[in-house]
Amino acid sequence: MVKSRVRGSEREIVVSVDAQGRAVGYLDRASSQKGMLARIGATFLAVLDAQGGVQGSWMQTTVTYPDSGKSPVDLAALKALRERATGSQSSRPLEAGEQRKVRQLVTFLRKRCPA
């Protein structure tokens, strides 16, 4: 996982390989805190086949927590706050340019970080 220097932001990139060492999956997830009560994230998730094909999707998620007026100080209060959170999610298939970018990034990462 790669953590941003900006507090409340993070990014994770994962390339999954099979027993033969071939890249078979790609995950690129980024999220950041928007103020004290909201978080937004984007995820690219792809599957790579042996012929170099890429299929996957892009998802965006937003979560907003209710303003309780005070910061939760115990686990029960945090759980109650999480249960009252609202969110939205949208997704779409990866476009051709995004599929090419996934192949390029996987190639780069496999050279940079061999399994």
MOPAC internal coordinates of N, CA, C and O (Angstrom, degrees):
PM7 1SCF
backbone

  N    0.0000 0     0.00 0     0.00 0    0    0    0
  C    1.4467 1     0.00 0     0.00 0    1    0    0
  C    1.5225 1   107.99 1     0.00 0    2    1    0
  O    1.2310 1   121.44 1   -42.05 1    3    2    1
  N    1.3082 1   114.85 1   137.95 1    3    2    1
  C    1.4595 1   121.23 1   176.87 1    5    3    2
  C    1.5218 1   106.96 1  -105.94 1    6    5    3
  O    1.2310 1   120.20 1   -56.92 1    7    6    5
  N    1.2927 1   117.23 1   123.08 1    7    6    5
  C    1.4592 1   121.27 1   178.61 1    9    7    6
  C    1.5161 1   109.38 1   -98.23 1   10    9    7
  O    1.2310 1   120.95 1   -41.65 1   11   10    9
  N    1.3000 1   115.79 1   138.35 1   11   10    9
  C    1.4535 1   121.10 1   176.74 1   13   11   10
  C    1.5190 1   109.56 1   -76.03 1   14   13   11
  O    1.2310 1   121.01 1   -23.80 1   15   14   13
  N    1.3210 1   115.67 1   156.20 1   15   14   13
  C    1.4673 1   119.03 1   173.87 1   17   15   14
  C    1.5247 1   111.41 1   -74.98 1   18   17   15
  O    1.2310 1   121.31 1   162.17 1   19   18   17
  N    1.3196 1   115.10 1   -17.83 1   19   18   17
  C    1.4610 1   119.52 1   177.64 1   21   19   18
  C    1.5211 1   107.90 1   -77.78 1   22   21   19
  O    1.2310 1   120.50 1   -56.70 1   23   22   21
  N    1.3043 1   116.65 1   123.30 1   23   22   21
  C    1.4652 1   120.68 1  -178.21 1   25   23   22
  C    1.5241 1   110.32 1   -61.02 1   26   25   23
  O    1.2310 1   120.72 1   -45.99 1   27   26   25
  N    1.3233 1   116.23 1   134.01 1   27   26   25
  C    1.4511 1   121.03 1   179.04 1   29   27   26
  C    1.5158 1   114.15 1    89.53 1   30   29   27
  O    1.2310 1   119.68 1  -176.87 1   31   30   29
  N    1.3301 1   118.22 1     3.13 1   31   30   29
  C    1.4598 1   121.88 1   178.98 1   33   31   30
  C    1.5215 1   109.74 1  -117.99 1   34   33   31
  O    1.2310 1   121.10 1   -32.31 1   35   34   33
  N    1.3194 1   115.50 1   147.69 1   35   34   33
  C    1.4551 1   119.19 1   176.59 1   37   35   34
  C    1.5215 1   110.16 1  -153.84 1   38   37   35
  O    1.2310 1   121.30 1   -19.52 1   39   38   37
  N    1.3268 1   115.11 1   160.48 1   39   38   37
  C    1.4593 1   121.69 1   177.27 1   41   39   38
  C    1.5182 1   107.95 1  -144.48 1   42   41   39
  O    1.2310 1   121.16 1   -40.40 1   43   42   41
  N    1.3031 1   115.39 1   139.60 1   43   42   41
  C    1.4564 1   122.21 1   179.71 1   45   43   42
  C    1.5275 1   108.16 1  -131.91 1   46   45   43
  O    1.2310 1   120.68 1   -49.75 1   47   46   45
  N    1.3304 1   116.31 1   130.25 1   47   46   45
  C    1.4622 1   121.78 1   176.50 1   49   47   46
  C    1.5183 1   107.30 1  -125.78 1   50   49   47
  O    1.2310 1   120.41 1   -52.37 1   51   50   49
  N    1.3393 1   116.81 1   127.63 1   51   50   49
  C    1.4603 1   121.83 1  -178.25 1   53   51   50
  C    1.5174 1   108.89 1  -132.19 1   54   53   51
  O    1.2310 1   120.48 1   -47.91 1   55   54   53
  N    1.3347 1   116.69 1   132.09 1   55   54   53
  C    1.4564 1   122.74 1   170.86 1   57   55   54
  C    1.5203 1   106.30 1  -114.18 1   58   57   55
  O    1.2310 1   120.30 1   -59.64 1   59   58   57
  N    1.3257 1   117.03 1   120.36 1   59   58   57
  C    1.4660 1   121.74 1   179.09 1   61   59   58
  C    1.5241 1   109.12 1   -94.08 1   62   61   59
  O    1.2310 1   120.65 1   -39.75 1   63   62   61
  N    1.3286 1   116.36 1   140.25 1   63   62   61
  C    1.4594 1   121.14 1   178.95 1   65   63   62
  C    1.5248 1   109.93 1  -122.63 1   66   65   63
  O    1.2310 1   120.88 1   -26.32 1   67   66   65
  N    1.3537 1   115.92 1   153.68 1   67   66   65
  C    1.4590 1   120.42 1   177.52 1   69   67   66
  C    1.5280 1   109.89 1   -89.53 1   70   69   67
  O    1.2310 1   120.42 1     4.95 1   71   70   69
  N    1.3266 1   116.80 1  -175.05 1   71   70   69
  C    1.4711 1   121.54 1  -176.72 1   73   71   70
  C    1.5310 1   112.29 1   -63.04 1   74   73   71
  O    1.2310 1   120.09 1   155.17 1   75   74   73
  N    1.3289 1   117.44 1   -24.83 1   75   74   73
  C    1.4634 1   121.56 1   178.28 1   77   75   74
  C    1.5253 1   112.43 1   -88.41 1   78   77   75
  O    1.2310 1   120.22 1  -179.24 1   79   78   77
  N    1.3147 1   117.19 1     0.76 1   79   78   77
  C    1.4583 1   120.90 1   178.76 1   81   79   78
  C    1.5143 1   114.53 1    85.57 1   82   81   79
  O    1.2310 1   119.88 1  -169.97 1   83   82   81
  N    1.3334 1   117.83 1    10.03 1   83   82   81
  C    1.4670 1   121.15 1   178.71 1   85   83   82
  C    1.5240 1   109.75 1   -84.83 1   86   85   83
  O    1.2310 1   121.11 1   -41.22 1   87   86   85
  N    1.3154 1   115.48 1   138.78 1   87   86   85
  C    1.4670 1   119.94 1   176.54 1   89   87   86
  C    1.5195 1   109.06 1   -68.42 1   90   89   87
  O    1.2310 1   120.36 1   -52.63 1   91   90   89
  N    1.3286 1   116.92 1   127.37 1   91   90   89
  C    1.4589 1   121.16 1  -178.71 1   93   91   90
  C    1.5290 1   112.81 1  -124.21 1   94   93   91
  O    1.2310 1   119.89 1   169.08 1   95   94   93
  N    1.3233 1   117.82 1   -10.92 1   95   94   93
  C    1.4568 1   120.28 1  -178.79 1   97   95   94
  C    1.5150 1   111.37 1  -151.38 1   98   97   95
  O    1.2310 1   121.27 1   -27.16 1   99   98   97
  N    1.3207 1   115.17 1   152.84 1   99   98   97
  C    1.4660 1   121.79 1  -179.81 1  101   99   98
  C    1.5204 1   108.08 1  -142.08 1  102  101   99
  O    1.2310 1   120.91 1   -46.76 1  103  102  101
  N    1.3228 1   115.86 1   133.24 1  103  102  101
  C    1.4607 1   122.31 1   176.99 1  105  103  102
  C    1.5186 1   107.73 1  -134.20 1  106  105  103
  O    1.2310 1   120.85 1   -51.05 1  107  106  105
  N    1.3117 1   115.97 1   128.95 1  107  106  105
  C    1.4703 1   121.83 1   175.79 1  109  107  106
  C    1.5195 1   105.95 1  -132.40 1  110  109  107
  O    1.2310 1   120.79 1   -69.36 1  111  110  109
  N    1.3314 1   116.09 1   110.64 1  111  110  109
  C    1.4599 1   121.51 1  -175.24 1  113  111  110
  C    1.5169 1   109.28 1  -124.89 1  114  113  111
  O    1.2310 1   121.26 1   -49.35 1  115  114  113
  N    1.3270 1   115.20 1   130.65 1  115  114  113
  C    1.4642 1   120.63 1   177.18 1  117  115  114
  C    1.5209 1   108.15 1  -133.23 1  118  117  115
  O    1.2310 1   121.09 1   -36.01 1  119  118  117
  N    1.3226 1   115.53 1   143.99 1  119  118  117
  C    1.4615 1   119.30 1   176.06 1  121  119  118
  C    1.5148 1   109.30 1  -150.69 1  122  121  119
  O    1.2310 1   121.78 1   -23.88 1  123  122  121
  N    1.3172 1   114.20 1   156.12 1  123  122  121
  C    1.4575 1   118.74 1   177.23 1  125  123  122
  C    1.5238 1   109.51 1  -148.80 1  126  125  123
  O    1.2310 1   122.22 1   -28.87 1  127  126  125
  N    1.2998 1   113.35 1   151.13 1  127  126  125
  C    1.4518 1   121.21 1   178.63 1  129  127  126
  C    1.5161 1   108.10 1   -82.15 1  130  129  127
  O    1.2310 1   120.73 1   -46.67 1  131  130  129
  N    1.3179 1   116.20 1   133.33 1  131  130  129
  C    1.4634 1   122.70 1   176.99 1  133  131  130
  C    1.5211 1   107.99 1  -112.49 1  134  133  131
  O    1.2310 1   120.89 1   -86.84 1  135  134  133
  N    1.3074 1   115.91 1    93.16 1  135  134  133
  C    1.4547 1   119.96 1  -174.92 1  137  135  134
  C    1.5194 1   109.77 1    74.08 1  138  137  135
  O    1.2310 1   120.70 1    14.45 1  139  138  137
  N    1.3022 1   116.27 1  -165.55 1  139  138  137
  C    1.4633 1   120.54 1  -177.72 1  141  139  138
  C    1.5231 1   112.86 1   -82.59 1  142  141  139
  O    1.2310 1   120.09 1   160.19 1  143  142  141
  N    1.3400 1   117.43 1   -19.81 1  143  142  141
  C    1.4595 1   118.84 1  -168.93 1  145  143  142
  C    1.5232 1   114.59 1  -120.89 1  146  145  143
  O    1.2310 1   119.12 1  -165.27 1  147  146  145
  N    1.3200 1   119.29 1    14.73 1  147  146  145
  C    1.4624 1   119.79 1  -179.50 1  149  147  146
  C    1.5228 1   110.62 1  -146.92 1  150  149  147
  O    1.2310 1   121.28 1   -27.53 1  151  150  149
  N    1.3143 1   115.16 1   152.47 1  151  150  149
  C    1.4609 1   122.70 1   178.33 1  153  151  150
  C    1.5212 1   107.22 1  -141.88 1  154  153  151
  O    1.2310 1   120.41 1   -40.72 1  155  154  153
  N    1.3301 1   116.81 1   139.28 1  155  154  153
  C    1.4577 1   122.20 1   178.31 1  157  155  154
  C    1.5300 1   108.05 1  -126.74 1  158  157  155
  O    1.2310 1   120.80 1   -37.89 1  159  158  157
  N    1.3252 1   116.07 1   142.11 1  159  158  157
  C    1.4573 1   119.74 1  -178.65 1  161  159  158
  C    1.5122 1   111.43 1  -144.09 1  162  161  159
  O    1.2310 1   121.15 1   -24.48 1  163  162  161
  N    1.3197 1   115.41 1   155.52 1  163  162  161
  C    1.4586 1   122.29 1   175.84 1  165  163  162
  C    1.5216 1   108.28 1  -133.71 1  166  165  163
  O    1.2310 1   120.86 1   -37.93 1  167  166  165
  N    1.3333 1   115.97 1   142.07 1  167  166  165
  C    1.4580 1   121.55 1  -178.00 1  169  167  166
  C    1.5171 1   110.08 1  -136.03 1  170  169  167
  O    1.2310 1   120.47 1   -49.76 1  171  170  169
  N    1.3359 1   116.70 1   130.24 1  171  170  169
  C    1.4487 1   123.41 1   167.56 1  173  171  170
  C    1.5249 1   105.83 1  -104.09 1  174  173  171
  O    1.2310 1   119.83 1   -53.70 1  175  174  173
  N    1.3172 1   117.93 1   126.30 1  175  174  173
  C    1.4528 1   122.89 1   178.89 1  177  175  174
  C    1.5178 1   107.40 1  -129.53 1  178  177  175
  O    1.2310 1   120.19 1   -55.53 1  179  178  177
  N    1.3388 1   117.25 1   124.47 1  179  178  177
  C    1.4570 1   120.16 1  -176.01 1  181  179  178
  C    1.5251 1   111.34 1  -139.79 1  182  181  179
  O    1.2310 1   121.60 1   -27.94 1  183  182  181
  N    1.3344 1   114.55 1   152.06 1  183  182  181
  C    1.4585 1   123.54 1   174.26 1  185  183  182
  C    1.5216 1   106.69 1  -116.04 1  186  185  183
  O    1.2310 1   120.84 1   -46.86 1  187  186  185
  N    1.3361 1   116.00 1   133.14 1  187  186  185
  C    1.4622 1   121.19 1  -179.83 1  189  187  186
  C    1.5207 1   108.51 1  -109.70 1  190  189  187
  O    1.2310 1   120.25 1   -44.59 1  191  190  189
  N    1.3520 1   117.12 1   135.41 1  191  190  189
  C    1.4584 1   119.57 1   177.34 1  193  191  190
  C    1.5293 1   110.38 1  -100.18 1  194  193  191
  O    1.2310 1   120.74 1    -7.94 1  195  194  193
  N    1.3225 1   116.18 1   172.06 1  195  194  193
  C    1.4697 1   121.63 1  -175.19 1  197  195  194
  C    1.5301 1   112.38 1   -65.01 1  198  197  195
  O    1.2310 1   119.67 1   157.97 1  199  198  197
  N    1.3257 1   118.24 1   -22.03 1  199  198  197
  C    1.4615 1   122.12 1   179.77 1  201  199  198
  C    1.5273 1   112.78 1   -88.44 1  202  201  199
  O    1.2310 1   119.85 1  -178.02 1  203  202  201
  N    1.3181 1   117.88 1     1.98 1  203  202  201
  C    1.4589 1   121.50 1   179.00 1  205  203  202
  C    1.5160 1   113.76 1    93.21 1  206  205  203
  O    1.2310 1   120.18 1  -174.44 1  207  206  205
  N    1.3163 1   117.26 1     5.56 1  207  206  205
  C    1.4648 1   120.50 1   178.28 1  209  207  206
  C    1.5175 1   111.31 1   -75.33 1  210  209  207
  O    1.2310 1   121.17 1   -29.52 1  211  210  209
  N    1.3153 1   115.36 1   150.48 1  211  210  209
  C    1.4586 1   121.92 1   179.99 1  213  211  210
  C    1.5201 1   108.50 1  -129.23 1  214  213  211
  O    1.2310 1   120.74 1   -50.57 1  215  214  213
  N    1.3101 1   116.18 1   129.43 1  215  214  213
  C    1.4611 1   121.51 1   172.57 1  217  215  214
  C    1.5156 1   107.17 1  -130.69 1  218  217  215
  O    1.2310 1   121.18 1   -38.53 1  219  218  217
  N    1.3169 1   115.35 1   141.47 1  219  218  217
  C    1.4515 1   117.18 1   179.82 1  221  219  218
  C    1.5043 1   112.73 1   179.70 1  222  221  219
  O    1.2310 1   121.46 1    13.65 1  223  222  221
  N    1.3092 1   114.80 1  -166.35 1  223  222  221
  C    1.4589 1   119.80 1  -177.82 1  225  223  222
  C    1.5185 1   110.56 1  -146.65 1  226  225  223
  O    1.2310 1   122.05 1   -18.36 1  227  226  225
  N    1.3202 1   113.68 1   161.64 1  227  226  225
  C    1.4581 1   123.63 1   175.09 1  229  227  226
  C    1.5133 1   106.06 1  -116.50 1  230  229  227
  O    1.2310 1   120.29 1   -46.93 1  231  230  229
  N    1.3339 1   117.04 1   133.07 1  231  230  229
  C    1.4542 1   121.55 1   179.85 1  233  231  230
  C    1.5190 1   110.10 1  -130.18 1  234  233  231
  O    1.2310 1   121.05 1   -38.22 1  235  234  233
  N    1.3110 1   115.60 1   141.78 1  235  234  233
  C    1.4584 1   120.98 1   174.10 1  237  235  234
  C    1.5137 1   108.17 1  -123.13 1  238  237  235
  O    1.2310 1   120.87 1   -45.73 1  239  238  237
  N    1.3253 1   115.95 1   134.27 1  239  238  237
  C    1.4540 1   122.06 1  -177.60 1  241  239  238
  C    1.5242 1   109.32 1  -129.25 1  242  241  239
  O    1.2310 1   121.28 1   -42.92 1  243  242  241
  N    1.3310 1   115.16 1   137.08 1  243  242  241
  C    1.4562 1   121.57 1   174.60 1  245  243  242
  C    1.5201 1   108.20 1  -126.46 1  246  245  243
  O    1.2310 1   120.61 1   -47.59 1  247  246  245
  N    1.3223 1   116.43 1   132.41 1  247  246  245
  C    1.4660 1   121.86 1   177.86 1  249  247  246
  C    1.5213 1   107.69 1  -125.21 1  250  249  247
  O    1.2310 1   121.25 1   -48.04 1  251  250  249
  N    1.3252 1   115.22 1   131.96 1  251  250  249
  C    1.4633 1   120.86 1   177.81 1  253  251  250
  C    1.5217 1   108.28 1  -123.87 1  254  253  251
  O    1.2310 1   121.44 1   -49.19 1  255  254  253
  N    1.3189 1   114.85 1   130.81 1  255  254  253
  C    1.4581 1   120.97 1   179.40 1  257  255  254
  C    1.5240 1   109.43 1   -98.37 1  258  257  255
  O    1.2310 1   120.19 1   -34.52 1  259  258  257
  N    1.3281 1   117.24 1   145.48 1  259  258  257
  C    1.4626 1   119.42 1   179.28 1  261  259  258
  C    1.5274 1   110.87 1   -68.27 1  262  261  259
  O    1.2310 1   121.32 1   -30.53 1  263  262  261
  N    1.2986 1   115.08 1   149.47 1  263  262  261
  C    1.4662 1   120.37 1   177.58 1  265  263  262
  C    1.5179 1   107.88 1   -84.65 1  266  265  263
  O    1.2310 1   121.10 1   -72.15 1  267  266  265
  N    1.3246 1   115.51 1   107.85 1  267  266  265
  C    1.4624 1   120.06 1  -177.88 1  269  267  266
  C    1.5240 1   111.90 1   -86.83 1  270  269  267
  O    1.2310 1   120.47 1   172.62 1  271  270  269
  N    1.3262 1   116.71 1    -7.38 1  271  270  269
  C    1.4593 1   119.57 1  -179.10 1  273  271  270
  C    1.5119 1   113.69 1    89.62 1  274  273  271
  O    1.2310 1   120.54 1   160.65 1  275  274  273
  N    1.3201 1   116.58 1   -19.35 1  275  274  273
  C    1.4659 1   119.83 1   177.28 1  277  275  274
  C    1.5225 1   108.79 1  -147.21 1  278  277  275
  O    1.2310 1   120.87 1   -22.67 1  279  278  277
  N    1.2897 1   115.94 1   157.33 1  279  278  277
  C    1.4577 1   121.40 1   179.82 1  281  279  278
  C    1.5199 1   110.10 1   -76.32 1  282  281  279
  O    1.2310 1   120.22 1   -44.51 1  283  282  281
  N    1.3633 1   117.18 1   135.49 1  283  282  281
  C    1.4607 1   118.76 1   176.37 1  285  283  282
  C    1.5302 1   109.95 1   -64.23 1  286  285  283
  O    1.2310 1   121.07 1   -41.25 1  287  286  285
  N    1.3206 1   115.56 1   138.75 1  287  286  285
  C    1.4592 1   119.18 1  -177.24 1  289  287  286
  C    1.5219 1   112.39 1  -115.49 1  290  289  287
  O    1.2310 1   119.94 1   175.42 1  291  290  289
  N    1.3368 1   117.71 1    -4.58 1  291  290  289
  C    1.4579 1   119.38 1   178.80 1  293  291  290
  C    1.5251 1   109.82 1  -139.97 1  294  293  291
  O    1.2310 1   120.63 1   -10.33 1  295  294  293
  N    1.3208 1   116.40 1   169.67 1  295  294  293
  C    1.4567 1   121.02 1  -176.56 1  297  295  294
  C    1.5241 1   112.94 1   -63.76 1  298  297  295
  O    1.2310 1   119.85 1   142.98 1  299  298  297
  N    1.3143 1   117.90 1   -37.02 1  299  298  297
  C    1.4640 1   120.77 1   179.48 1  301  299  298
  C    1.5298 1   110.66 1   -63.84 1  302  301  299
  O    1.2310 1   120.44 1   138.43 1  303  302  301
  N    1.3307 1   116.77 1   -41.57 1  303  302  301
  C    1.4642 1   120.29 1   178.88 1  305  303  302
  C    1.5240 1   110.72 1   -67.38 1  306  305  303
  O    1.2310 1   119.97 1   140.83 1  307  306  305
  N    1.3370 1   117.66 1   -39.17 1  307  306  305
  C    1.4709 1   120.94 1   176.76 1  309  307  306
  C    1.5222 1   110.83 1   -63.31 1  310  309  307
  O    1.2310 1   120.03 1   137.35 1  311  310  309
  N    1.3262 1   117.55 1   -42.65 1  311  310  309
  C    1.4649 1   121.62 1   179.13 1  313  311  310
  C    1.5260 1   110.46 1   -62.74 1  314  313  311
  O    1.2310 1   119.96 1   135.89 1  315  314  313
  N    1.3220 1   117.68 1   -44.11 1  315  314  313
  C    1.4654 1   121.94 1   178.90 1  317  315  314
  C    1.5289 1   110.48 1   -62.14 1  318  317  315
  O    1.2310 1   120.24 1   139.19 1  319  318  317
  N    1.3159 1   117.15 1   -40.81 1  319  318  317
  C    1.4629 1   121.16 1   178.63 1  321  319  318
  C    1.5265 1   110.28 1   -63.89 1  322  321  319
  O    1.2310 1   120.33 1   135.87 1  323  322  321
  N    1.3244 1   116.97 1   -44.13 1  323  322  321
  C    1.4668 1   121.47 1   179.85 1  325  323  322
  C    1.5252 1   111.25 1   -63.08 1  326  325  323
  O    1.2310 1   120.22 1   141.20 1  327  326  325
  N    1.3268 1   117.18 1   -38.80 1  327  326  325
  C    1.4594 1   121.34 1  -179.19 1  329  327  326
  C    1.5226 1   112.21 1   -66.85 1  330  329  327
  O    1.2310 1   120.00 1   153.80 1  331  330  329
  N    1.3312 1   117.61 1   -26.20 1  331  330  329
  C    1.4698 1   121.00 1  -179.97 1  333  331  330
  C    1.5295 1   112.35 1   -93.38 1  334  333  331
  O    1.2310 1   120.17 1  -177.14 1  335  334  333
  N    1.3205 1   117.28 1     2.86 1  335  334  333
  C    1.4694 1   120.65 1   179.84 1  337  335  334
  C    1.5254 1   110.34 1   -67.69 1  338  337  335
  O    1.2310 1   121.10 1   -31.37 1  339  338  337
  N    1.3213 1   115.51 1   148.63 1  339  338  337
  C    1.4573 1   121.25 1   174.55 1  341  339  338
  C    1.5162 1   108.19 1  -116.29 1  342  341  339
  O    1.2310 1   120.68 1   -24.89 1  343  342  341
  N    1.3102 1   116.31 1   155.11 1  343  342  341
  C    1.4584 1   118.77 1  -178.46 1  345  343  342
  C    1.5114 1   112.09 1  -154.64 1  346  345  343
  O    1.2310 1   122.10 1   -12.55 1  347  346  345
  N    1.3154 1   113.59 1   167.45 1  347  346  345
  C    1.4548 1   120.60 1   174.86 1  349  347  346
  C    1.5161 1   108.07 1  -141.10 1  350  349  347
  O    1.2310 1   121.24 1   -27.25 1  351  350  349
  N    1.3241 1   115.23 1   152.75 1  351  350  349
  C    1.4498 1   120.09 1   179.36 1  353  351  350
  C    1.5161 1   108.87 1  -143.52 1  354  353  351
  O    1.2310 1   121.22 1   -40.27 1  355  354  353
  N    1.3184 1   115.27 1   139.73 1  355  354  353
  C    1.4626 1   120.53 1   173.99 1  357  355  354
  C    1.5197 1   107.43 1  -132.48 1  358  357  355
  O    1.2310 1   120.76 1   -27.20 1  359  358  357
  N    1.3172 1   116.14 1   152.80 1  359  358  357
  C    1.4565 1   119.67 1   179.07 1  361  359  358
  C    1.5262 1   109.68 1  -149.85 1  362  361  359
  O    1.2310 1   121.64 1   -18.76 1  363  362  361
  N    1.3304 1   114.48 1   161.24 1  363  362  361
  C    1.4628 1   121.48 1   177.10 1  365  363  362
  C    1.5202 1   107.86 1  -157.66 1  366  365  363
  O    1.2310 1   120.10 1   -21.77 1  367  366  365
  N    1.3382 1   117.42 1   158.23 1  367  366  365
  C    1.4660 1   119.95 1   176.27 1  369  367  366
  C    1.5297 1   110.49 1   -66.50 1  370  369  367
  O    1.2310 1   120.99 1   -25.85 1  371  370  369
  N    1.3327 1   115.70 1   154.15 1  371  370  369
  C    1.4610 1   119.94 1   176.09 1  373  371  370
  C    1.5260 1   109.60 1   -67.54 1  374  373  371
  O    1.2310 1   121.01 1   -42.24 1  375  374  373
  N    1.3192 1   115.67 1   137.76 1  375  374  373
  C    1.4583 1   121.49 1   176.62 1  377  375  374
  C    1.5285 1   109.00 1   -80.80 1  378  377  375
  O    1.2310 1   120.06 1   -13.86 1  379  378  377
  N    1.3343 1   117.50 1   166.14 1  379  378  377
  C    1.4712 1   122.71 1  -176.23 1  381  379  378
  C    1.5322 1   111.65 1   -56.16 1  382  381  379
  O    1.2310 1   119.74 1   136.27 1  383  382  381
  N    1.3170 1   118.11 1   -43.73 1  383  382  381
  C    1.4611 1   121.35 1   179.16 1  385  383  382
  C    1.5174 1   112.28 1   -64.05 1  386  385  383
  O    1.2310 1   120.44 1   142.48 1  387  386  385
  N    1.3201 1   116.76 1   -37.52 1  387  386  385
  C    1.4666 1   121.08 1   177.81 1  389  387  386
  C    1.5246 1   110.81 1   -69.03 1  390  389  387
  O    1.2310 1   120.28 1   143.44 1  391  390  389
  N    1.3343 1   117.06 1   -36.56 1  391  390  389
  C    1.4611 1   120.70 1   176.70 1  393  391  390
  C    1.5323 1   110.45 1   -63.61 1  394  393  391
  O    1.2310 1   120.20 1   137.56 1  395  394  393
  N    1.3289 1   117.22 1   -42.44 1  395  394  393
  C    1.4718 1   121.01 1   176.33 1  397  395  394
  C    1.5200 1   110.60 1   -61.54 1  398  397  395
  O    1.2310 1   120.43 1   137.41 1  399  398  397
  N    1.3318 1   116.79 1   -42.59 1  399  398  397
  C    1.4631 1   121.14 1  -179.89 1  401  399  398
  C    1.5305 1   110.63 1   -63.14 1  402  401  399
  O    1.2310 1   119.93 1   140.19 1  403  402  401
  N    1.3306 1   117.75 1   -39.81 1  403  402  401
  C    1.4590 1   121.10 1   176.73 1  405  403  402
  C    1.5216 1   110.04 1   -60.16 1  406  405  403
  O    1.2310 1   120.00 1   133.10 1  407  406  405
  N    1.3447 1   117.60 1   -46.90 1  407  406  405
  C    1.4744 1   120.66 1   178.65 1  409  407  406
  C    1.5240 1   110.81 1   -59.25 1  410  409  407
  O    1.2310 1   120.30 1   136.73 1  411  410  409
  N    1.3414 1   117.04 1   -43.27 1  411  410  409
  C    1.4653 1   120.97 1   179.68 1  413  411  410
  C    1.5306 1   111.49 1   -63.91 1  414  413  411
  O    1.2310 1   120.55 1   135.33 1  415  414  413
  N    1.3103 1   116.55 1   -44.67 1  415  414  413
  C    1.4724 1   120.08 1  -179.78 1  417  415  414
  C    1.5242 1   111.62 1   -65.73 1  418  417  415
  O    1.2310 1   120.44 1   139.59 1  419  418  417
  N    1.3355 1   116.76 1   -40.41 1  419  418  417
  C    1.4620 1   119.84 1   178.52 1  421  419  418
  C    1.5254 1   109.90 1   -63.09 1  422  421  419
  O    1.2310 1   120.22 1   135.74 1  423  422  421
  N    1.3258 1   117.18 1   -44.26 1  423  422  421
  C    1.4724 1   120.96 1   177.86 1  425  423  422
  C    1.5198 1   110.48 1   -59.64 1  426  425  423
  O    1.2310 1   120.19 1   133.14 1  427  426  425
  N    1.3287 1   117.25 1   -46.86 1  427  426  425
  C    1.4617 1   121.76 1   179.49 1  429  427  426
  C    1.5323 1   111.33 1   -61.05 1  430  429  427
  O    1.2310 1   120.52 1   132.19 1  431  430  429
  N    1.3433 1   116.62 1   -47.81 1  431  430  429
  C    1.4642 1   120.68 1  -177.05 1  433  431  430
  C    1.5230 1   111.72 1   -66.84 1  434  433  431
  O    1.2310 1   119.77 1   143.49 1  435  434  433
  N    1.3309 1   118.05 1   -36.51 1  435  434  433
  C    1.4707 1   120.93 1   179.35 1  437  435  434
  C    1.5265 1   110.63 1   -66.15 1  438  437  435
  O    1.2310 1   120.27 1   144.31 1  439  438  437
  N    1.3437 1   117.08 1   -35.69 1  439  438  437
  C    1.4658 1   119.98 1   176.41 1  441  439  438
  C    1.5280 1   110.87 1   -71.56 1  442  441  439
  O    1.2310 1   121.17 1   139.71 1  443  442  441
  N    1.3097 1   115.36 1   -40.29 1  443  442  441
  C    1.4640 1   121.23 1  -176.23 1  445  443  442
  C    1.5305 1   112.39 1   -74.21 1  446  445  443
  O    1.2310 1   120.86 1   143.85 1  447  446  445
  N    1.3338 1   115.96 1   -36.15 1  447  446  445
  C    1.4751 1   121.53 1  -175.80 1  449  447  446
  C    1.5313 1   109.18 1  -132.56 1  450  449  447
  O    1.2310 1   119.41 1  -105.54 1  451  450  449
  N    1.3328 1   118.74 1    74.46 1  451  450  449
  C    1.4667 1   119.73 1  -178.70 1  453  451  450
  C    1.5281 1   111.68 1   -64.35 1  454  453  451
  O    1.2310 1   121.15 1   -31.96 1  455  454  453
  N    1.3148 1   115.40 1   148.04 1  455  454  453
  C    1.4818 1   120.09 1  -179.17 1  457  455  454
  C    1.5148 1   110.77 1   -74.56 1  458  457  455
  O    1.2310 1   120.10 1   180.00 1  459  458  457

